[in-house]
Amino acid sequence: MVAALRYPVRSDLMRVGDLGAPTGWYSPGYLPLRTARDGDRSPDAEFAAKLKPLVGKAILDPDAGLTPPQRDDVGKALDAAFGTPAAPAVRVPSAEQAAALKLEEVFGEGLPEGKTAADALADARAEAEAAKDRLGLSDDALARGGVLYRRRCLSCHGPTGGGDGAHAVKAAAPPRDYRQGLFKFVTCAPAGTRKGVVGKARKEDIRRAVRKGIDGSMMPPFAHLSDAEVDDVAAYVIHLSVRGEAEFDTLTRVIQLATNPRDDDPGYSPEFAAQLVAQKLLLTLGNWARADAAVIPVPPENCPTELDRLRSAARGYKAFAGTCAGCHQDYGRAPQLKYDMWGTVVQPRNLLLGVYRGGRRGEDLYARLYAGIYPSTMPDSKAKAANPPAGQPDELWDLVHFLQALADPRERKLLQQLDPSIKLESGGG
């Protein structure tokens, strides 16, 4: 029975553009994109009125945008590249398969002088094979990880990693949707800013989330799993994410062929869908490998005494006022609602609570500041890590120490005693 199952091609709405500003919090169980589809049947009339006109523009509907043959074509191409739940895989196209798919056509654009499309394709294939090996995406590991995922994770994260499992708690933050290749709490900062490069996690980030859970969410720790099991689950999550991103980008391109064609569009064909999936698989694997290697450099704290730490926090207060207070108004006590890249409503963290989903250790907070939280639109601050004063921690450590002091009533009091100009009362941020 399980062997006959396939990963379904997604049919839920996909955010691809600017949704504007949210009107407020959505009703439990009614994520904004669900409201955009349900319209008058949703309890959130204001969301429906604002989002429904964006369907076909900033929101794409695979149900309406694909013909049944196109959906079948994309499904077959995804099956060929990623297998089935019972036999998951990440299949890098061989040289012969790449030639049959005419992949040189899509790797021949914007090349530097002296480099051919064949060279670019060969590089992409080699990079993808190396990434597959680096990330541990062997068929055996994915098969083991798939069994564990179905036992431990599917009820919340769903069969394709869409965060749409039957037991996802409606009143809580939705489980992570892996299908756009985006993760919030990462310890990597790969070079580049374009879509697909940023937002990836290191495999170690996923292992940690599985092992320790996510504070402030319904994601529990799985401390009873062995290291090998955690590694297999992490590999399977990456498999779902690579598949989901290839699916997302392919569906977007196929739908836009009909709704917003480009001058150089070749026109739709089953071969074009298969070419898109293979191209996205190669590019996405390369991006995962770059992220996995781009570990954030976290320098020592260099605050040997409590007074050193308080002075650092006082400097962090001034840095916070200049760069962070615009979003974390009143230290996060004032709501500043916005859409994240999944189309879910989020708000900047209330920093006085001391609850951080990516971890509360100094190095965890340093990584959040350094890399930002790309899917939530929190910008990176990596430039502040450069050239710290001699013998002092860099500005990011100052910010970290200020954040840690904010969450501790005793340290807040000591900080204000050290510098009476620091205002932490409501309305002072």
C-alpha positions in Angstrom: 0.0 0.0 0.0 2.7 2.5 1.0 4.8 1.5 -2.0 2.0 2.7 -4.3 1.9 6.2 -2.8 3.3 9.2 -4.5 4.1 12.7 -3.2 1.1 14.8 -4.3 1.8 17.9 -6.4 0.9 20.8 -4.2 -2.4 22.5 -4.8 -2.4 25.1 -2.0 -1.9 28.8 -2.7 1.6 30.1 -3.1 2.9 33.5 -2.2 5.1 34.9 -4.9 4.8 38.7 -4.4 4.0 41.6 -2.1 0.9 41.0 0.0 1.0 44.5 1.6 0.4 44.8 5.3 -1.8 42.4 7.3 -5.0 43.8 8.8 -4.4 42.0 12.1 -4.1 38.5 13.4 -5.9 35.8 11.6 -8.4 33.4 13.2 -7.0 30.2 14.6 -6.8 27.6 11.9 -7.3 30.1 9.1 -3.9 31.1 7.7 -4.2 34.1 5.4 -3.7 32.1 2.2 -6.5 29.8 3.2 -8.7 32.8 3.6 -7.6 34.1 0.2 -9.0 30.9 -1.3 -12.1 30.5 0.9 -13.2 34.1 0.6 -16.6 34.7 2.1 -16.5 31.3 3.8 -13.6 32.5 5.9 -14.2 34.1 9.3 -11.7 36.9 8.4 -13.6 39.1 6.1 -10.9 41.8 6.1 -8.2 39.4 5.0 -10.4 37.9 2.3 -11.2 41.4 0.9 -7.6 42.3 0.7 -6.0 39.0 -0.4 -8.5 37.5 -2.8 -7.8 40.2 -5.5 -4.1 39.2 -5.3 -4.8 35.6 -6.4 -3.2 35.3 -9.9 -0.8 38.1 -9.1 1.1 38.1 -5.8 -0.6 34.7 -5.0 -0.6 31.8 -7.4 -3.2 29.0 -7.4 -1.8 25.7 -8.7 -5.4 24.3 -8.9 -6.5 27.1 -11.3 -3.2 27.8 -13.0 -2.4 24.2 -14.1 -4.2 22.0 -16.5 -4.6 18.4 -15.5 -2.0 17.2 -18.0 0.4 19.9 -16.8 -0.1 18.7 -13.2 0.6 15.2 -14.3 3.7 16.2 -16.2 5.1 18.1 -13.2 4.3 15.1 -10.9 6.1 12.6 -13.2 9.2 14.9 -13.4 9.2 15.3 -9.6 8.8 11.5 -9.1 11.7 10.9 -11.5 14.0 13.3 -9.6 12.9 12.6 -6.0 11.2 9.2 -5.9 8.3 8.3 -3.6 7.7 8.3 0.1 8.6 4.6 0.2 11.7 5.0 -2.0 12.8 8.7 -1.6 15.8 9.8 -3.6 17.7 12.9 -4.8 18.7 11.9 -8.4 21.3 14.1 -10.0 20.9 13.8 -13.8 23.6 11.8 -15.5 25.4 13.4 -18.5 23.2 11.4 -20.8 20.0 12.4 -18.9 21.2 16.1 -18.9 21.7 15.9 -22.7 18.2 14.3 -23.2 16.7 17.1 -21.1 18.6 19.7 -23.1 19.9 21.3 -19.8 22.7 23.1 -21.7 20.0 25.4 -22.9 19.2 26.7 -19.4 22.8 26.8 -18.2 24.1 28.9 -21.1 22.8 32.3 -20.0 25.0 35.0 -18.6 28.2 33.1 -18.8 31.6 34.8 -18.4 33.8 35.0 -21.4 35.5 31.7 -22.3 33.0 29.5 -20.5 30.6 27.4 -22.4 27.1 26.1 -21.5 28.6 22.6 -21.4 31.2 23.8 -18.9 28.5 25.4 -16.7 26.3 22.3 -16.8 29.2 20.1 -15.9 30.1 22.3 -13.0 26.5 22.3 -11.8 26.3 18.5 -12.0 29.6 18.1 -10.1 28.6 20.6 -7.5 25.2 18.8 -7.0 26.9 15.4 -6.6 29.3 16.8 -4.0 26.4 18.5 -2.2 24.5 15.2 -2.1 27.4 13.5 -0.6 28.2 16.3 1.9 24.6 16.4 3.1 24.3 12.6 3.4 21.4 12.2 0.9 22.0 8.6 0.0 19.0 6.4 -0.9 19.6 4.3 2.3 19.7 7.3 4.6 16.6 8.8 3.0 14.7 5.5 3.3 15.5 5.3 7.0 14.8 9.0 7.5 11.5 8.6 5.7 10.3 5.9 8.1 11.2 8.0 11.1 9.6 11.1 9.6 6.3 9.3 9.0 6.4 8.0 12.6 7.5 11.2 14.4 7.0 14.3 12.1 4.3 13.7 9.4 1.4 14.3 11.7 2.4 18.0 12.0 4.6 18.7 9.0 2.6 16.7 6.5 3.6 14.2 3.8 5.5 16.7 1.7 6.8 19.0 4.5 4.1 21.6 3.9 3.4 22.2 7.6 -0.1 20.9 6.9 -0.3 17.7 8.9 -3.6 16.5 10.4 -2.4 17.2 14.0 -0.9 20.6 13.5 -2.2 22.7 16.4 -4.5 25.3 14.9 -4.1 27.8 17.7 -0.2 27.8 17.6 2.3 28.9 15.1 2.1 26.6 12.1 4.8 23.9 11.7 7.6 24.8 9.4 6.8 24.5 5.7 10.0 23.2 4.1 8.8 23.6 0.5 10.4 26.9 -0.4 13.8 26.0 0.9 13.5 28.6 3.7 14.4 28.3 7.3 14.5 30.9 10.1 17.0 29.8 12.7 20.2 29.1 10.9 23.9 29.4 11.7 25.1 30.1 8.2 25.5 33.1 6.0 26.3 32.2 2.4 27.5 34.9 0.1 24.9 36.5 -2.1 21.4 37.9 -1.6 19.3 36.4 -4.4 16.4 34.1 -3.8 17.5 30.5 -3.3 20.9 31.4 -1.9 19.8 32.9 1.4 17.4 31.2 3.8 19.0 27.8 3.7 19.9 26.0 6.9 23.0 23.9 7.7 22.3 20.2 8.3 23.5 20.8 11.8 20.7 23.4 12.3 18.1 20.8 11.4 19.7 18.2 13.6 19.6 20.6 16.5 15.9 21.5 15.9 15.1 17.8 15.9 17.2 17.1 19.0 16.2 20.1 21.1 12.9 21.2 19.7 11.9 24.9 19.2 11.3 27.0 22.2 8.0 28.9 22.2 6.4 26.6 19.6 4.7 23.2 19.5 7.9 21.5 18.1 9.0 19.1 20.8 12.5 17.8 21.5 13.3 14.3 20.3 16.1 13.7 22.8 15.4 9.9 22.7 16.6 9.5 19.1 20.1 8.3 18.5 22.6 10.5 16.7 22.3 8.3 13.6 18.4 8.6 13.6 18.6 12.4 14.0 21.0 12.5 11.0 18.7 10.4 8.9 15.6 12.6 9.8 17.6 15.8 8.9 18.6 14.2 5.6 15.0 13.5 4.8 13.9 17.0 5.7 16.5 18.3 3.3 15.2 15.9 0.7 11.6 17.3 1.2 13.0 20.8 1.0 14.9 20.4 -2.2 11.9 18.6 -3.7 9.6 21.3 -2.5 11.7 24.2 -3.8 12.0 22.5 -7.2 8.3 22.0 -7.2 7.6 25.6 -6.1 9.8 27.2 -8.8 8.6 24.8 -11.5 4.9 25.5 -10.7 5.5 29.2 -10.6 7.2 29.2 -14.0 4.6 26.9 -15.7 1.7 29.0 -14.3 3.4 32.2 -15.4 3.8 30.8 -18.9 0.1 31.2 -19.4 -0.5 34.3 -17.3 2.6 36.4 -17.7 4.8 35.0 -20.5 8.2 36.4 -21.3 9.4 37.2 -24.8 11.8 34.3 -24.8 9.4 31.7 -23.4 9.6 28.4 -25.4 6.0 27.5 -24.7 4.9 24.7 -22.5 5.6 21.1 -23.1 6.1 18.0 -20.9 9.8 18.2 -21.8 10.0 21.8 -20.5 8.5 20.8 -17.1 11.1 18.0 -16.8 13.9 20.4 -17.8 12.7 22.9 -15.1 12.7 20.3 -12.3 16.1 19.0 -13.2 17.6 22.5 -13.5 16.1 23.5 -10.1 17.4 20.3 -8.5 20.9 21.1 -9.6 20.8 24.7 -8.5 19.1 24.1 -5.2 21.6 21.3 -4.2 24.5 23.7 -4.9 22.9 26.4 -2.7 22.4 23.9 0.2 26.1 22.9 0.0 27.2 26.6 0.0 25.0 27.2 3.1 26.2 24.1 4.9 29.8 25.3 4.4 29.2 29.0 5.3 29.4 28.7 9.1 28.9 32.0 10.9 32.2 33.0 12.6 31.3 33.7 16.2 34.2 35.4 18.1 34.7 35.0 21.9 32.6 37.2 24.1 35.6 38.8 25.7 33.7 39.9 28.8 35.5 38.3 31.8 33.6 40.2 34.5 30.0 41.1 35.2 30.9 44.8 34.9 32.5 44.2 31.5 29.3 42.5 30.4 27.1 45.3 31.7 29.2 47.9 29.9 28.9 45.8 26.7 25.1 45.7 27.2 25.0 49.5 27.7 26.8 49.9 24.3 24.3 47.4 22.9 21.4 49.6 24.1 22.7 52.5 22.0 23.2 50.2 19.0 19.7 48.8 19.5 18.2 52.2 19.5 19.9 53.0 16.2 19.2 49.8 14.2 16.6 47.6 15.9 14.0 49.8 17.6 12.2 50.6 14.4 10.8 47.1 14.1 11.1 46.0 17.8 9.2 49.1 19.0 9.0 49.3 22.8 11.3 46.3 22.7 8.7 44.2 20.9 5.8 45.1 23.2 4.2 47.1 20.4 2.7 45.0 17.6 4.3 45.5 14.2 2.5 42.9 12.1 3.9 41.8 8.8 3.7 38.9 6.4 6.6 36.4 6.2 7.6 34.7 3.0 5.1 31.9 3.5 2.3 34.4 3.7 1.8 33.9 7.5 1.4 36.9 9.8 4.3 37.4 12.2 5.6 40.1 14.5 9.0 41.1 15.8 9.9 39.2 19.0 9.0 40.7 22.4 12.5 40.9 23.7 11.6 41.2 27.4 10.2 37.7 27.4 13.6 36.0 26.7 11.9 33.3 24.6 13.9 32.7 21.4 12.9 29.9 19.1 16.4 29.6 17.7 17.9 29.3 21.1 18.8 31.7 23.9 22.6 31.1 24.3 24.9 34.0 23.3 26.1 32.2 20.2 22.5 31.6 19.1 21.5 35.2 19.4 24.8 36.2 17.7 23.8 34.1 14.7 20.3 35.6 14.6 21.8 39.1 14.4 24.6 38.2 12.0 22.5 36.4 9.5 19.1 38.0 10.2 15.9 35.9 9.8 15.5 36.1 6.0 12.0 34.5 5.7 10.6 37.0 8.3 12.3 40.0 6.6 14.6 40.6 9.6 17.8 42.0 7.9 21.3 40.7 8.6 23.8 42.7 10.6 27.0 41.0 9.5 28.6 44.3 8.8 28.5 45.1 12.5 30.8 42.1 13.2 33.7 43.8 11.4 36.6 45.6 13.1 35.7 45.6 16.8 37.6 48.0 19.1 40.9 46.6 20.4 40.2 44.4 23.4 36.4 44.7 23.1 33.7 42.4 21.7 32.2 43.5 18.4 28.9 45.4 18.2 26.9 42.2 17.7 28.1 40.9 21.1 27.1 44.3 22.6 23.6 43.7 21.2 23.6 40.1 22.4 24.5 41.2 26.0 21.8 43.9 25.8 19.2 41.4 24.7 20.2 39.0 27.5 20.0 41.8 30.0 16.5 42.8 28.8 15.1 39.4 29.7 16.5 39.4 33.2 14.9 41.8 35.8 18.0 41.9 37.9 20.3 42.7 35.0 17.8 45.4 33.7 18.1 47.1 37.1 21.9 46.9 37.2 22.0 48.2 33.6 19.9 51.2 34.5 22.0 51.8 37.6 25.2 51.8 35.5 23.6 54.2 32.9 20.5 56.2 34.1 19.9 57.3 30.5 18.8 53.8 29.6 15.0 53.6 29.5 13.4 50.2 29.5 9.9 51.0 30.7 7.0 50.6 28.3 7.2 53.4 25.8 10.9 53.9 26.3 12.2 51.8 23.4 
